[in-house]
Amino acid sequence: MKPTRIPKARAKLAAALPSPTDLLRGSLLHRTIRHRTGGAVGAQGQGHPVWVWTVTYPGGRTKQFSLSGEQKPLVQPWLRNYRKLKDTLERICELNLQLLRPEKKAGAASPLPHSASPISNCAAKASTSTLCCRPAWLSGTTLPRWSSKCARIWGAG
């Protein structure tokens, strides 16, 4: 996208954001509760369905909250709004990142290969007798070292 169009695209995305008061992070689960005693359904082993809102906090702590049937229609849009807000903010951040990138001159070669994978790009350029690129986790193995071209492209030594 051209840098001149980015502010308008960001404004359009920001205008479509949901209200920050109608948000809820987490997931809505449909579960069946089975009781050992009491109730005709529980005694038959079928259980009864419940809706549970669950959210995981940093550190892996999980919180769950049972919802009544009347609360489910209220919670669903809040969860949807949270996902929409998060996705839209990510898109706005990507647009901001494009503003930070230097403009490419017409006909100028890109400093990095087009593919995101260094292995696929370099392997195609390397001779068949040597492996051009290798991931860092393979260091210390018997695989050949980085070729000088790959080292320049990917900043390895």
Phi and psi in radians as a Rosetta constraint file:
Dihedral C 1 N 2 CA 2 C 2 CIRCULARHARMONIC -1.226 0.35
Dihedral N 2 CA 2 C 2 N 3 CIRCULARHARMONIC 2.453 0.35
Dihedral C 2 N 3 CA 3 C 3 CIRCULARHARMONIC -1.013 0.35
Dihedral N 3 CA 3 C 3 N 4 CIRCULARHARMONIC -0.466 0.35
Dihedral C 3 N 4 CA 4 C 4 CIRCULARHARMONIC -1.251 0.35
Dihedral N 4 CA 4 C 4 N 5 CIRCULARHARMONIC -0.378 0.35
Dihedral C 4 N 5 CA 5 C 5 CIRCULARHARMONIC -1.609 0.35
Dihedral N 5 CA 5 C 5 N 6 CIRCULARHARMONIC -0.241 0.35
Dihedral C 5 N 6 CA 6 C 6 CIRCULARHARMONIC -1.101 0.35
Dihedral N 6 CA 6 C 6 N 7 CIRCULARHARMONIC -0.814 0.35
Dihedral C 6 N 7 CA 7 C 7 CIRCULARHARMONIC -1.008 0.35
Dihedral N 7 CA 7 C 7 N 8 CIRCULARHARMONIC -0.676 0.35
Dihedral C 7 N 8 CA 8 C 8 CIRCULARHARMONIC -1.175 0.35
Dihedral N 8 CA 8 C 8 N 9 CIRCULARHARMONIC -0.708 0.35
Dihedral C 8 N 9 CA 9 C 9 CIRCULARHARMONIC -1.126 0.35
Dihedral N 9 CA 9 C 9 N 10 CIRCULARHARMONIC -0.707 0.35
Dihedral C 9 N 10 CA 10 C 10 CIRCULARHARMONIC -1.115 0.35
Dihedral N 10 CA 10 C 10 N 11 CIRCULARHARMONIC -0.749 0.35
Dihedral C 10 N 11 CA 11 C 11 CIRCULARHARMONIC -1.101 0.35
Dihedral N 11 CA 11 C 11 N 12 CIRCULARHARMONIC -0.672 0.35
Dihedral C 11 N 12 CA 12 C 12 CIRCULARHARMONIC -1.149 0.35
Dihedral N 12 CA 12 C 12 N 13 CIRCULARHARMONIC -0.740 0.35
Dihedral C 12 N 13 CA 13 C 13 CIRCULARHARMONIC -1.133 0.35
Dihedral N 13 CA 13 C 13 N 14 CIRCULARHARMONIC -0.751 0.35
Dihedral C 13 N 14 CA 14 C 14 CIRCULARHARMONIC -1.128 0.35
Dihedral N 14 CA 14 C 14 N 15 CIRCULARHARMONIC -0.611 0.35
Dihedral C 14 N 15 CA 15 C 15 CIRCULARHARMONIC -1.187 0.35
Dihedral N 15 CA 15 C 15 N 16 CIRCULARHARMONIC -0.447 0.35
Dihedral C 15 N 16 CA 16 C 16 CIRCULARHARMONIC -1.578 0.35
Dihedral N 16 CA 16 C 16 N 17 CIRCULARHARMONIC 0.044 0.35
Dihedral C 16 N 17 CA 17 C 17 CIRCULARHARMONIC -1.149 0.35
Dihedral N 17 CA 17 C 17 N 18 CIRCULARHARMONIC 2.489 0.35
Dihedral C 17 N 18 CA 18 C 18 CIRCULARHARMONIC -1.255 0.35
Dihedral N 18 CA 18 C 18 N 19 CIRCULARHARMONIC 2.877 0.35
Dihedral C 18 N 19 CA 19 C 19 CIRCULARHARMONIC -1.096 0.35
Dihedral N 19 CA 19 C 19 N 20 CIRCULARHARMONIC 2.316 0.35
Dihedral C 19 N 20 CA 20 C 20 CIRCULARHARMONIC -1.206 0.35
Dihedral N 20 CA 20 C 20 N 21 CIRCULARHARMONIC -0.172 0.35
Dihedral C 20 N 21 CA 21 C 21 CIRCULARHARMONIC -1.514 0.35
Dihedral N 21 CA 21 C 21 N 22 CIRCULARHARMONIC -0.265 0.35
Dihedral C 21 N 22 CA 22 C 22 CIRCULARHARMONIC -1.901 0.35
Dihedral N 22 CA 22 C 22 N 23 CIRCULARHARMONIC 0.976 0.35
Dihedral C 22 N 23 CA 23 C 23 CIRCULARHARMONIC -2.203 0.35
Dihedral N 23 CA 23 C 23 N 24 CIRCULARHARMONIC 2.604 0.35
Dihedral C 23 N 24 CA 24 C 24 CIRCULARHARMONIC -2.654 0.35
Dihedral N 24 CA 24 C 24 N 25 CIRCULARHARMONIC 2.171 0.35
Dihedral C 24 N 25 CA 25 C 25 CIRCULARHARMONIC -1.546 0.35
Dihedral N 25 CA 25 C 25 N 26 CIRCULARHARMONIC 2.490 0.35
Dihedral C 25 N 26 CA 26 C 26 CIRCULARHARMONIC 2.332 0.35
Dihedral N 26 CA 26 C 26 N 27 CIRCULARHARMONIC -2.798 0.35
Dihedral C 26 N 27 CA 27 C 27 CIRCULARHARMONIC -2.383 0.35
Dihedral N 27 CA 27 C 27 N 28 CIRCULARHARMONIC 2.672 0.35
Dihedral C 27 N 28 CA 28 C 28 CIRCULARHARMONIC -1.900 0.35
Dihedral N 28 CA 28 C 28 N 29 CIRCULARHARMONIC 2.110 0.35
Dihedral C 28 N 29 CA 29 C 29 CIRCULARHARMONIC -1.987 0.35
Dihedral N 29 CA 29 C 29 N 30 CIRCULARHARMONIC 2.545 0.35
Dihedral C 29 N 30 CA 30 C 30 CIRCULARHARMONIC -1.870 0.35
Dihedral N 30 CA 30 C 30 N 31 CIRCULARHARMONIC 2.036 0.35
Dihedral C 30 N 31 CA 31 C 31 CIRCULARHARMONIC -2.173 0.35
Dihedral N 31 CA 31 C 31 N 32 CIRCULARHARMONIC 2.840 0.35
Dihedral C 31 N 32 CA 32 C 32 CIRCULARHARMONIC -2.021 0.35
Dihedral N 32 CA 32 C 32 N 33 CIRCULARHARMONIC 2.160 0.35
Dihedral C 32 N 33 CA 33 C 33 CIRCULARHARMONIC -1.703 0.35
Dihedral N 33 CA 33 C 33 N 34 CIRCULARHARMONIC 2.252 0.35
Dihedral C 33 N 34 CA 34 C 34 CIRCULARHARMONIC -2.056 0.35
Dihedral N 34 CA 34 C 34 N 35 CIRCULARHARMONIC 2.225 0.35
Dihedral C 34 N 35 CA 35 C 35 CIRCULARHARMONIC -1.831 0.35
Dihedral N 35 CA 35 C 35 N 36 CIRCULARHARMONIC 2.564 0.35
Dihedral C 35 N 36 CA 36 C 36 CIRCULARHARMONIC -1.322 0.35
Dihedral N 36 CA 36 C 36 N 37 CIRCULARHARMONIC -0.589 0.35
Dihedral C 36 N 37 CA 37 C 37 CIRCULARHARMONIC -2.234 0.35
Dihedral N 37 CA 37 C 37 N 38 CIRCULARHARMONIC 2.710 0.35
Dihedral C 37 N 38 CA 38 C 38 CIRCULARHARMONIC 1.421 0.35
Dihedral N 38 CA 38 C 38 N 39 CIRCULARHARMONIC 2.560 0.35
Dihedral C 38 N 39 CA 39 C 39 CIRCULARHARMONIC 1.326 0.35
Dihedral N 39 CA 39 C 39 N 40 CIRCULARHARMONIC 2.441 0.35
Dihedral C 39 N 40 CA 40 C 40 CIRCULARHARMONIC -1.188 0.35
Dihedral N 40 CA 40 C 40 N 41 CIRCULARHARMONIC -0.713 0.35
Dihedral C 40 N 41 CA 41 C 41 CIRCULARHARMONIC -1.203 0.35
Dihedral N 41 CA 41 C 41 N 42 CIRCULARHARMONIC -0.744 0.35
Dihedral C 41 N 42 CA 42 C 42 CIRCULARHARMONIC -1.133 0.35
Dihedral N 42 CA 42 C 42 N 43 CIRCULARHARMONIC -0.632 0.35
Dihedral C 42 N 43 CA 43 C 43 CIRCULARHARMONIC -1.206 0.35
Dihedral N 43 CA 43 C 43 N 44 CIRCULARHARMONIC -0.506 0.35
Dihedral C 43 N 44 CA 44 C 44 CIRCULARHARMONIC -1.429 0.35
Dihedral N 44 CA 44 C 44 N 45 CIRCULARHARMONIC -0.163 0.35
Dihedral C 44 N 45 CA 45 C 45 CIRCULARHARMONIC 1.520 0.35
Dihedral N 45 CA 45 C 45 N 46 CIRCULARHARMONIC 0.059 0.35
Dihedral C 45 N 46 CA 46 C 46 CIRCULARHARMONIC -1.406 0.35
Dihedral N 46 CA 46 C 46 N 47 CIRCULARHARMONIC -0.562 0.35
Dihedral C 46 N 47 CA 47 C 47 CIRCULARHARMONIC 1.319 0.35
Dihedral N 47 CA 47 C 47 N 48 CIRCULARHARMONIC -3.088 0.35
Dihedral C 47 N 48 CA 48 C 48 CIRCULARHARMONIC -2.325 0.35
Dihedral N 48 CA 48 C 48 N 49 CIRCULARHARMONIC 2.509 0.35
Dihedral C 48 N 49 CA 49 C 49 CIRCULARHARMONIC -1.335 0.35
Dihedral N 49 CA 49 C 49 N 50 CIRCULARHARMONIC 2.484 0.35
Dihedral C 49 N 50 CA 50 C 50 CIRCULARHARMONIC -2.411 0.35
Dihedral N 50 CA 50 C 50 N 51 CIRCULARHARMONIC 2.719 0.35
Dihedral C 50 N 51 CA 51 C 51 CIRCULARHARMONIC -1.788 0.35
Dihedral N 51 CA 51 C 51 N 52 CIRCULARHARMONIC 2.329 0.35
Dihedral C 51 N 52 CA 52 C 52 CIRCULARHARMONIC -2.212 0.35
Dihedral N 52 CA 52 C 52 N 53 CIRCULARHARMONIC 2.218 0.35
Dihedral C 52 N 53 CA 53 C 53 CIRCULARHARMONIC -1.600 0.35
Dihedral N 53 CA 53 C 53 N 54 CIRCULARHARMONIC 2.305 0.35
Dihedral C 53 N 54 CA 54 C 54 CIRCULARHARMONIC -2.342 0.35
Dihedral N 54 CA 54 C 54 N 55 CIRCULARHARMONIC 2.500 0.35
Dihedral C 54 N 55 CA 55 C 55 CIRCULARHARMONIC -2.495 0.35
Dihedral N 55 CA 55 C 55 N 56 CIRCULARHARMONIC 2.499 0.35
Dihedral C 55 N 56 CA 56 C 56 CIRCULARHARMONIC -1.894 0.35
Dihedral N 56 CA 56 C 56 N 57 CIRCULARHARMONIC 2.258 0.35
Dihedral C 56 N 57 CA 57 C 57 CIRCULARHARMONIC -1.707 0.35
Dihedral N 57 CA 57 C 57 N 58 CIRCULARHARMONIC 2.850 0.35
Dihedral C 57 N 58 CA 58 C 58 CIRCULARHARMONIC -0.944 0.35
Dihedral N 58 CA 58 C 58 N 59 CIRCULARHARMONIC 2.473 0.35
Dihedral C 58 N 59 CA 59 C 59 CIRCULARHARMONIC 1.623 0.35
Dihedral N 59 CA 59 C 59 N 60 CIRCULARHARMONIC -0.040 0.35
Dihedral C 59 N 60 CA 60 C 60 CIRCULARHARMONIC 1.511 0.35
Dihedral N 60 CA 60 C 60 N 61 CIRCULARHARMONIC 0.075 0.35
Dihedral C 60 N 61 CA 61 C 61 CIRCULARHARMONIC -1.286 0.35
Dihedral N 61 CA 61 C 61 N 62 CIRCULARHARMONIC 2.281 0.35
Dihedral C 61 N 62 CA 62 C 62 CIRCULARHARMONIC -1.965 0.35
Dihedral N 62 CA 62 C 62 N 63 CIRCULARHARMONIC 2.444 0.35
Dihedral C 62 N 63 CA 63 C 63 CIRCULARHARMONIC -2.115 0.35
Dihedral N 63 CA 63 C 63 N 64 CIRCULARHARMONIC 2.349 0.35
Dihedral C 63 N 64 CA 64 C 64 CIRCULARHARMONIC -2.223 0.35
Dihedral N 64 CA 64 C 64 N 65 CIRCULARHARMONIC 2.544 0.35
Dihedral C 64 N 65 CA 65 C 65 CIRCULARHARMONIC -2.494 0.35
Dihedral N 65 CA 65 C 65 N 66 CIRCULARHARMONIC 2.145 0.35
Dihedral C 65 N 66 CA 66 C 66 CIRCULARHARMONIC -1.299 0.35
Dihedral N 66 CA 66 C 66 N 67 CIRCULARHARMONIC 2.429 0.35
Dihedral C 66 N 67 CA 67 C 67 CIRCULARHARMONIC -2.010 0.35
Dihedral N 67 CA 67 C 67 N 68 CIRCULARHARMONIC 2.579 0.35
Dihedral C 67 N 68 CA 68 C 68 CIRCULARHARMONIC -1.425 0.35
Dihedral N 68 CA 68 C 68 N 69 CIRCULARHARMONIC 2.903 0.35
Dihedral C 68 N 69 CA 69 C 69 CIRCULARHARMONIC -1.053 0.35
Dihedral N 69 CA 69 C 69 N 70 CIRCULARHARMONIC -0.534 0.35
Dihedral C 69 N 70 CA 70 C 70 CIRCULARHARMONIC -1.305 0.35
Dihedral N 70 CA 70 C 70 N 71 CIRCULARHARMONIC -0.444 0.35
Dihedral C 70 N 71 CA 71 C 71 CIRCULARHARMONIC -1.420 0.35
Dihedral N 71 CA 71 C 71 N 72 CIRCULARHARMONIC -0.423 0.35
Dihedral C 71 N 72 CA 72 C 72 CIRCULARHARMONIC -0.992 0.35
Dihedral N 72 CA 72 C 72 N 73 CIRCULARHARMONIC -0.853 0.35
Dihedral C 72 N 73 CA 73 C 73 CIRCULARHARMONIC -1.116 0.35
Dihedral N 73 CA 73 C 73 N 74 CIRCULARHARMONIC -0.396 0.35
Dihedral C 73 N 74 CA 74 C 74 CIRCULARHARMONIC -1.380 0.35
Dihedral N 74 CA 74 C 74 N 75 CIRCULARHARMONIC -0.681 0.35
Dihedral C 74 N 75 CA 75 C 75 CIRCULARHARMONIC -1.306 0.35
Dihedral N 75 CA 75 C 75 N 76 CIRCULARHARMONIC -0.671 0.35
Dihedral C 75 N 76 CA 76 C 76 CIRCULARHARMONIC -0.970 0.35
Dihedral N 76 CA 76 C 76 N 77 CIRCULARHARMONIC -0.839 0.35
Dihedral C 76 N 77 CA 77 C 77 CIRCULARHARMONIC -1.146 0.35
Dihedral N 77 CA 77 C 77 N 78 CIRCULARHARMONIC -0.575 0.35
Dihedral C 77 N 78 CA 78 C 78 CIRCULARHARMONIC -1.108 0.35
Dihedral N 78 CA 78 C 78 N 79 CIRCULARHARMONIC -0.754 0.35
Dihedral C 78 N 79 CA 79 C 79 CIRCULARHARMONIC -1.125 0.35
Dihedral N 79 CA 79 C 79 N 80 CIRCULARHARMONIC -0.734 0.35
Dihedral C 79 N 80 CA 80 C 80 CIRCULARHARMONIC -1.085 0.35
Dihedral N 80 CA 80 C 80 N 81 CIRCULARHARMONIC -0.746 0.35
Dihedral C 80 N 81 CA 81 C 81 CIRCULARHARMONIC -1.090 0.35
Dihedral N 81 CA 81 C 81 N 82 CIRCULARHARMONIC -0.680 0.35
Dihedral C 81 N 82 CA 82 C 82 CIRCULARHARMONIC -1.095 0.35
Dihedral N 82 CA 82 C 82 N 83 CIRCULARHARMONIC -0.815 0.35
Dihedral C 82 N 83 CA 83 C 83 CIRCULARHARMONIC -1.102 0.35
Dihedral N 83 CA 83 C 83 N 84 CIRCULARHARMONIC -0.716 0.35
Dihedral C 83 N 84 CA 84 C 84 CIRCULARHARMONIC -1.121 0.35
Dihedral N 84 CA 84 C 84 N 85 CIRCULARHARMONIC -0.752 0.35
Dihedral C 84 N 85 CA 85 C 85 CIRCULARHARMONIC -1.078 0.35
Dihedral N 85 CA 85 C 85 N 86 CIRCULARHARMONIC -0.802 0.35
Dihedral C 85 N 86 CA 86 C 86 CIRCULARHARMONIC -1.095 0.35
Dihedral N 86 CA 86 C 86 N 87 CIRCULARHARMONIC -0.784 0.35
Dihedral C 86 N 87 CA 87 C 87 CIRCULARHARMONIC -1.114 0.35
Dihedral N 87 CA 87 C 87 N 88 CIRCULARHARMONIC -0.731 0.35
Dihedral C 87 N 88 CA 88 C 88 CIRCULARHARMONIC -1.161 0.35
Dihedral N 88 CA 88 C 88 N 89 CIRCULARHARMONIC -0.708 0.35
Dihedral C 88 N 89 CA 89 C 89 CIRCULARHARMONIC -1.098 0.35
Dihedral N 89 CA 89 C 89 N 90 CIRCULARHARMONIC -0.656 0.35
Dihedral C 89 N 90 CA 90 C 90 CIRCULARHARMONIC -1.110 0.35
Dihedral N 90 CA 90 C 90 N 91 CIRCULARHARMONIC -0.705 0.35
Dihedral C 90 N 91 CA 91 C 91 CIRCULARHARMONIC -1.152 0.35
Dihedral N 91 CA 91 C 91 N 92 CIRCULARHARMONIC -0.689 0.35
Dihedral C 91 N 92 CA 92 C 92 CIRCULARHARMONIC -1.138 0.35
Dihedral N 92 CA 92 C 92 N 93 CIRCULARHARMONIC -0.705 0.35
Dihedral C 92 N 93 CA 93 C 93 CIRCULARHARMONIC -1.089 0.35
Dihedral N 93 CA 93 C 93 N 94 CIRCULARHARMONIC -0.673 0.35
Dihedral C 93 N 94 CA 94 C 94 CIRCULARHARMONIC -1.122 0.35
Dihedral N 94 CA 94 C 94 N 95 CIRCULARHARMONIC -0.683 0.35
Dihedral C 94 N 95 CA 95 C 95 CIRCULARHARMONIC -1.131 0.35
Dihedral N 95 CA 95 C 95 N 96 CIRCULARHARMONIC -0.729 0.35
Dihedral C 95 N 96 CA 96 C 96 CIRCULARHARMONIC -1.091 0.35
Dihedral N 96 CA 96 C 96 N 97 CIRCULARHARMONIC -0.642 0.35
Dihedral C 96 N 97 CA 97 C 97 CIRCULARHARMONIC -1.116 0.35
Dihedral N 97 CA 97 C 97 N 98 CIRCULARHARMONIC -0.661 0.35
Dihedral C 97 N 98 CA 98 C 98 CIRCULARHARMONIC -1.102 0.35
Dihedral N 98 CA 98 C 98 N 99 CIRCULARHARMONIC -0.570 0.35
Dihedral C 98 N 99 CA 99 C 99 CIRCULARHARMONIC -1.186 0.35
Dihedral N 99 CA 99 C 99 N 100 CIRCULARHARMONIC -0.509 0.35
Dihedral C 99 N 100 CA 100 C 100 CIRCULARHARMONIC -1.397 0.35
Dihedral N 100 CA 100 C 100 N 101 CIRCULARHARMONIC -0.405 0.35
Dihedral C 100 N 101 CA 101 C 101 CIRCULARHARMONIC -1.261 0.35
Dihedral N 101 CA 101 C 101 N 102 CIRCULARHARMONIC 2.474 0.35
Dihedral C 101 N 102 CA 102 C 102 CIRCULARHARMONIC -1.206 0.35
Dihedral N 102 CA 102 C 102 N 103 CIRCULARHARMONIC 2.582 0.35
Dihedral C 102 N 103 CA 103 C 103 CIRCULARHARMONIC -1.228 0.35
Dihedral N 103 CA 103 C 103 N 104 CIRCULARHARMONIC 2.478 0.35
Dihedral C 103 N 104 CA 104 C 104 CIRCULARHARMONIC -1.488 0.35
Dihedral N 104 CA 104 C 104 N 105 CIRCULARHARMONIC 2.382 0.35
Dihedral C 104 N 105 CA 105 C 105 CIRCULARHARMONIC -1.443 0.35
Dihedral N 105 CA 105 C 105 N 106 CIRCULARHARMONIC 2.603 0.35
Dihedral C 105 N 106 CA 106 C 106 CIRCULARHARMONIC -1.076 0.35
Dihedral N 106 CA 106 C 106 N 107 CIRCULARHARMONIC 2.265 0.35
Dihedral C 106 N 107 CA 107 C 107 CIRCULARHARMONIC 1.435 0.35
Dihedral N 107 CA 107 C 107 N 108 CIRCULARHARMONIC -0.067 0.35
Dihedral C 107 N 108 CA 108 C 108 CIRCULARHARMONIC -1.385 0.35
Dihedral N 108 CA 108 C 108 N 109 CIRCULARHARMONIC 2.470 0.35
Dihedral C 108 N 109 CA 109 C 109 CIRCULARHARMONIC -1.345 0.35
Dihedral N 109 CA 109 C 109 N 110 CIRCULARHARMONIC 2.524 0.35
Dihedral C 109 N 110 CA 110 C 110 CIRCULARHARMONIC -1.274 0.35
Dihedral N 110 CA 110 C 110 N 111 CIRCULARHARMONIC 2.432 0.35
Dihedral C 110 N 111 CA 111 C 111 CIRCULARHARMONIC -1.201 0.35
Dihedral N 111 CA 111 C 111 N 112 CIRCULARHARMONIC -0.392 0.35
Dihedral C 111 N 112 CA 112 C 112 CIRCULARHARMONIC -2.049 0.35
Dihedral N 112 CA 112 C 112 N 113 CIRCULARHARMONIC 2.655 0.35
Dihedral C 112 N 113 CA 113 C 113 CIRCULARHARMONIC -1.092 0.35
Dihedral N 113 CA 113 C 113 N 114 CIRCULARHARMONIC 2.815 0.35
Dihedral C 113 N 114 CA 114 C 114 CIRCULARHARMONIC -1.237 0.35
Dihedral N 114 CA 114 C 114 N 115 CIRCULARHARMONIC -0.547 0.35
Dihedral C 114 N 115 CA 115 C 115 CIRCULARHARMONIC -1.378 0.35
Dihedral N 115 CA 115 C 115 N 116 CIRCULARHARMONIC 2.608 0.35
Dihedral C 115 N 116 CA 116 C 116 CIRCULARHARMONIC -1.399 0.35
Dihedral N 116 CA 116 C 116 N 117 CIRCULARHARMONIC -0.219 0.35
Dihedral C 116 N 117 CA 117 C 117 CIRCULARHARMONIC -1.719 0.35
Dihedral N 117 CA 117 C 117 N 118 CIRCULARHARMONIC 2.030 0.35
Dihedral C 117 N 118 CA 118 C 118 CIRCULARHARMONIC -1.144 0.35
Dihedral N 118 CA 118 C 118 N 119 CIRCULARHARMONIC -0.545 0.35
Dihedral C 118 N 119 CA 119 C 119 CIRCULARHARMONIC -1.153 0.35
Dihedral N 119 CA 119 C 119 N 120 CIRCULARHARMONIC -0.844 0.35
Dihedral C 119 N 120 CA 120 C 120 CIRCULARHARMONIC -1.151 0.35
Dihedral N 120 CA 120 C 120 N 121 CIRCULARHARMONIC -0.692 0.35
Dihedral C 120 N 121 CA 121 C 121 CIRCULARHARMONIC -1.173 0.35
Dihedral N 121 CA 121 C 121 N 122 CIRCULARHARMONIC -0.864 0.35
Dihedral C 121 N 122 CA 122 C 122 CIRCULARHARMONIC -1.285 0.35
Dihedral N 122 CA 122 C 122 N 123 CIRCULARHARMONIC -0.595 0.35
Dihedral C 122 N 123 CA 123 C 123 CIRCULARHARMONIC -1.104 0.35
Dihedral N 123 CA 123 C 123 N 124 CIRCULARHARMONIC -0.597 0.35
Dihedral C 123 N 124 CA 124 C 124 CIRCULARHARMONIC -1.222 0.35
Dihedral N 124 CA 124 C 124 N 125 CIRCULARHARMONIC -0.528 0.35
Dihedral C 124 N 125 CA 125 C 125 CIRCULARHARMONIC -1.555 0.35
Dihedral N 125 CA 125 C 125 N 126 CIRCULARHARMONIC -0.323 0.35
Dihedral C 125 N 126 CA 126 C 126 CIRCULARHARMONIC -1.389 0.35
Dihedral N 126 CA 126 C 126 N 127 CIRCULARHARMONIC 2.769 0.35
Dihedral C 126 N 127 CA 127 C 127 CIRCULARHARMONIC -1.252 0.35
Dihedral N 127 CA 127 C 127 N 128 CIRCULARHARMONIC 2.820 0.35
Dihedral C 127 N 128 CA 128 C 128 CIRCULARHARMONIC -1.276 0.35
Dihedral N 128 CA 128 C 128 N 129 CIRCULARHARMONIC -0.277 0.35
Dihedral C 128 N 129 CA 129 C 129 CIRCULARHARMONIC -1.515 0.35
Dihedral N 129 CA 129 C 129 N 130 CIRCULARHARMONIC -0.290 0.35
Dihedral C 129 N 130 CA 130 C 130 CIRCULARHARMONIC -2.251 0.35
Dihedral N 130 CA 130 C 130 N 131 CIRCULARHARMONIC 2.660 0.35
Dihedral C 130 N 131 CA 131 C 131 CIRCULARHARMONIC -1.535 0.35
Dihedral N 131 CA 131 C 131 N 132 CIRCULARHARMONIC 2.229 0.35
Dihedral C 131 N 132 CA 132 C 132 CIRCULARHARMONIC -1.345 0.35
Dihedral N 132 CA 132 C 132 N 133 CIRCULARHARMONIC -0.962 0.35
Dihedral C 132 N 133 CA 133 C 133 CIRCULARHARMONIC -2.067 0.35
Dihedral N 133 CA 133 C 133 N 134 CIRCULARHARMONIC 2.630 0.35
Dihedral C 133 N 134 CA 134 C 134 CIRCULARHARMONIC -2.519 0.35
Dihedral N 134 CA 134 C 134 N 135 CIRCULARHARMONIC 2.492 0.35
Dihedral C 134 N 135 CA 135 C 135 CIRCULARHARMONIC -1.201 0.35
Dihedral N 135 CA 135 C 135 N 136 CIRCULARHARMONIC 2.753 0.35
Dihedral C 135 N 136 CA 136 C 136 CIRCULARHARMONIC -1.064 0.35
Dihedral N 136 CA 136 C 136 N 137 CIRCULARHARMONIC -0.534 0.35
Dihedral C 136 N 137 CA 137 C 137 CIRCULARHARMONIC -1.229 0.35
Dihedral N 137 CA 137 C 137 N 138 CIRCULARHARMONIC -0.185 0.35
Dihedral C 137 N 138 CA 138 C 138 CIRCULARHARMONIC -1.660 0.35
Dihedral N 138 CA 138 C 138 N 139 CIRCULARHARMONIC 0.066 0.35
Dihedral C 138 N 139 CA 139 C 139 CIRCULARHARMONIC -1.100 0.35
Dihedral N 139 CA 139 C 139 N 140 CIRCULARHARMONIC 2.505 0.35
Dihedral C 139 N 140 CA 140 C 140 CIRCULARHARMONIC 1.580 0.35
Dihedral N 140 CA 140 C 140 N 141 CIRCULARHARMONIC -0.076 0.35
Dihedral C 140 N 141 CA 141 C 141 CIRCULARHARMONIC -1.585 0.35
Dihedral N 141 CA 141 C 141 N 142 CIRCULARHARMONIC -3.135 0.35
Dihedral C 141 N 142 CA 142 C 142 CIRCULARHARMONIC -1.501 0.35
Dihedral N 142 CA 142 C 142 N 143 CIRCULARHARMONIC 0.119 0.35
Dihedral C 142 N 143 CA 143 C 143 CIRCULARHARMONIC -1.185 0.35
Dihedral N 143 CA 143 C 143 N 144 CIRCULARHARMONIC 2.662 0.35
Dihedral C 143 N 144 CA 144 C 144 CIRCULARHARMONIC -1.088 0.35
Dihedral N 144 CA 144 C 144 N 145 CIRCULARHARMONIC 2.783 0.35
Dihedral C 144 N 145 CA 145 C 145 CIRCULARHARMONIC -1.249 0.35
Dihedral N 145 CA 145 C 145 N 146 CIRCULARHARMONIC 2.979 0.35
Dihedral C 145 N 146 CA 146 C 146 CIRCULARHARMONIC -1.070 0.35
Dihedral N 146 CA 146 C 146 N 147 CIRCULARHARMONIC 2.495 0.35
Dihedral C 146 N 147 CA 147 C 147 CIRCULARHARMONIC -1.316 0.35
Dihedral N 147 CA 147 C 147 N 148 CIRCULARHARMONIC 2.788 0.35
Dihedral C 147 N 148 CA 148 C 148 CIRCULARHARMONIC -1.117 0.35
Dihedral N 148 CA 148 C 148 N 149 CIRCULARHARMONIC -0.581 0.35
Dihedral C 148 N 149 CA 149 C 149 CIRCULARHARMONIC -1.167 0.35
Dihedral N 149 CA 149 C 149 N 150 CIRCULARHARMONIC -0.756 0.35
Dihedral C 149 N 150 CA 150 C 150 CIRCULARHARMONIC -1.158 0.35
Dihedral N 150 CA 150 C 150 N 151 CIRCULARHARMONIC -0.654 0.35
Dihedral C 150 N 151 CA 151 C 151 CIRCULARHARMONIC -1.099 0.35
Dihedral N 151 CA 151 C 151 N 152 CIRCULARHARMONIC -0.680 0.35
Dihedral C 151 N 152 CA 152 C 152 CIRCULARHARMONIC -1.197 0.35
Dihedral N 152 CA 152 C 152 N 153 CIRCULARHARMONIC -0.734 0.35
Dihedral C 152 N 153 CA 153 C 153 CIRCULARHARMONIC -1.195 0.35
Dihedral N 153 CA 153 C 153 N 154 CIRCULARHARMONIC -0.809 0.35
Dihedral C 153 N 154 CA 154 C 154 CIRCULARHARMONIC -1.796 0.35
Dihedral N 154 CA 154 C 154 N 155 CIRCULARHARMONIC 0.111 0.35
Dihedral C 154 N 155 CA 155 C 155 CIRCULARHARMONIC 1.216 0.35
Dihedral N 155 CA 155 C 155 N 156 CIRCULARHARMONIC 0.487 0.35
Dihedral C 155 N 156 CA 156 C 156 CIRCULARHARMONIC -1.779 0.35
Dihedral N 156 CA 156 C 156 N 157 CIRCULARHARMONIC 2.817 0.35
